[in-house]
């Protein structure tokens, strides 16, 4: 669901989800761009057990927002650019070309 800046995020999302909120908010912000929506908007639209993923460095939550995340059982995580290299689809890149040979056990 895409929401334009001019629309109220919480109003649109809660209306579309029947008041339940969304399971995941992926907030991407690069460079000096200011976030499109406030922290309050994002925390408000999260469902119980929801997840907020952000690329904002040095993001600080105010105590009321932290408390609301806690009450909803929601989580927040930071997505840094190198995480794509750590994903399971990229693991094969870093494995050895040849498998290491098995050693015979001398224990008997």
C-alpha positions in Angstrom: 0.0 0.0 0.0 1.5 3.3 -1.0 0.5 6.5 0.8 1.3 9.9 -0.4 2.9 12.5 1.8 -0.2 14.7 1.8 -2.4 12.0 3.2 -2.4 11.1 6.9 -0.6 7.8 7.1 -2.3 6.5 10.2 -5.8 7.4 8.9 -5.3 5.6 5.6 -3.6 2.5 6.9 -5.9 1.9 9.8 -8.9 2.4 7.5 -7.5 -0.1 5.0 -6.6 -2.7 7.7 -9.9 -2.4 9.7 -8.0 -0.8 12.6 -5.6 -3.6 13.0 -2.5 -2.0 11.5 0.3 -3.5 9.3 2.7 -6.3 10.1 5.8 -4.6 8.7 6.9 -1.1 7.9 10.0 -0.8 5.7 11.2 2.8 5.9 14.0 3.6 3.6 15.7 7.0 3.7 19.0 7.8 1.9 21.4 10.6 2.3 20.0 13.9 3.6 16.4 13.1 2.8 14.0 13.8 5.6 11.7 11.0 6.5 8.3 11.2 4.9 6.4 10.3 8.0 6.9 10.9 11.7 8.0 8.3 14.2 4.6 8.6 15.8 2.8 7.8 12.5 4.9 4.7 12.0 4.5 3.4 15.5 0.7 4.1 15.3 0.2 2.0 12.2 2.1 -1.1 13.4 -0.1 -4.0 14.3 0.4 -6.1 17.5 3.7 -8.0 17.0 4.5 -5.7 14.0 8.0 -4.9 12.8 9.5 -1.6 11.9 12.6 -1.8 9.7 14.5 1.5 9.1 17.7 2.7 7.3 17.9 5.9 9.4 21.2 6.0 11.3 21.1 7.5 14.8 17.4 7.2 15.1 16.2 7.9 18.6 12.8 7.0 20.0 11.1 9.1 22.6 9.9 7.2 25.7 6.2 7.4 24.6 7.1 5.7 21.3 9.2 3.1 23.0 6.4 2.4 25.4 3.9 2.0 22.6 6.2 -0.4 20.8 6.5 -2.4 24.0 2.7 -2.5 24.6 2.1 -3.7 21.0 4.9 -6.3 21.3 6.4 -4.7 18.1 10.0 -4.6 17.2 12.3 -2.2 15.4 15.4 -3.0 13.5 18.1 -1.3 11.5 18.8 -2.3 7.9 22.3 -1.4 6.9 23.5 -1.7 3.2 25.9 -4.6 3.9 23.1 -6.8 5.2 22.3 -8.0 1.6 25.7 -9.5 1.5 25.0 -11.4 4.7 21.7 -12.8 3.4 21.2 -16.6 2.9 21.0 -16.1 -0.9 24.6 -14.7 -0.9 26.2 -17.3 1.4 27.5 -19.4 -1.5 29.7 -16.5 -2.6 31.9 -16.8 0.4 32.3 -20.6 0.5 35.4 -22.3 -0.8 35.5 -23.4 -4.4 36.7 -26.9 -3.5 35.4 -28.7 -0.4 37.9 -29.6 2.2 38.9 -33.3 2.2 37.6 -35.4 5.1 40.3 -36.7 7.5 40.3 -40.3 8.6 39.7 -40.8 12.2 42.6 -42.4 14.2 40.4 -43.0 17.2 39.4 -46.6 17.4 
